[in-house]
Amino acid sequence: MNILLGVLYYIGSVLFWLAAFGGVLEGNWVMVGISGSIGWFMWHMGRKRMAARKGIEIETSYTVRSTSDNKKKLKPIKNTSEGWLLDPGATFPIHLDIDKDIAEQVRKLIDWDEQEEDENEDLTILVAKHNIKCPEVLDFSDTYKPVYLSELENIKSQSDEWQEADEYDKDDLIAEFREQAEKALPISVPFTLWPLFECEPSDIEIDDALIEKYGGDVYVYYLEQYKYLGKVRKAKASTPMRRNYTKLKKAGLALQGDGIPADILLNKLTLEKLNKLSEKNGLETFSRKKDAISALSSIEGVGKQCGEYMSIRELFMLTEMPEIKSGNIEVKLLSDAMDYAEVVARLIERTYRASKAVASRMSYIDAEYMSGWEVECHGNCKKGKSLEKKYPLKKPPQIPAHMGCNCFLESVYKDD
Ligand SMILES: [Zn+2]
């Protein structure tokens, strides 16, 4: 459609020029003047309209940044003194101090067009496995970590409840305090930040070998489920949970069905069913579950027999990872490292996507109708709020305004 319009404009202008030329031959100078002006106007409009639609660089009174959201036109990552620049056309530079092929993998994982964005587990794993360093994330952390930590201490010291709380209550309270401390930051991001400030691993390589050994997705799921260690979990067939537990079992990190210790399986049965099992095995009946379990659990193959009273194939139990069991690694450090990597991943992804979207928005300038820019602030971002005013076309503010910024740059039109 756009091309058709452009062609029509060109044809129009050629006809007018011909008419003008005809005027020259007949000596009709008024016709030459009028036709010439209309022809020039049509040619100029056609060129401008086509260029604006395609989002390519054109020469007007204002030079437009040449960016496109077209993947084919995306500039390759660029080597700089700070590392690989992820998007050379973006409004907020992000560098990764890492090998080129890893930097390219990161960009592949964050460069997609859908609006929605959720936690990007593959990116988190990549960040954790290769200890991806991003100078912009480190700057961000250096700037806001002290603010956050002192605010958190402040909140704790002012809370009488905190002073008197036991460990369990503290777990509950701290979640609330973290939220408050994050709100006190002069910036805001559309996800939680506290692991960046509280969980930075002292040994950044702590999980590299484990991710390599078990595979990122299995490893991450294991940590997620670690709180259920030693407990029986029901994972129905064809559910994501079942698929994940099957992978854990394959990796030697979970037991399934009659692989689970018999006393634990027996404990899932009612006394009535336990007594049926007892009768079957030539034992007396019991009035207490505890006695029935202790008598039955010594019988060989009793776990399998439990399958007559419940579906045992859907039962799984997480086991201790050998590396953790040997006491070499503390699991809290592993999950902290993962939580930290997740925030780093989200900061990189959010900033990249926002920055690319703004650059793309800025490439569609219509100087004739637009008078400038304004910042649309999202969330509770004080930095974004302070930028909420109008800006001339030639001087847009830098948006994203910080790592993880969710603010956007909107056009202001002359007749607004
Ligand atoms: Zn912001």
Boltz pocket constraint, residues with backbone or C-beta under 6 A from the ligand:
constraints:
  - pocket:
      binder: B
      contacts: [[A, 187], [A, 188], [A, 378], [A, 381], [A, 383], [A, 384], [A, 401], [A, 402], [A, 404], [A, 405], [A, 406], [A, 407]]
      max_distance: 6.0
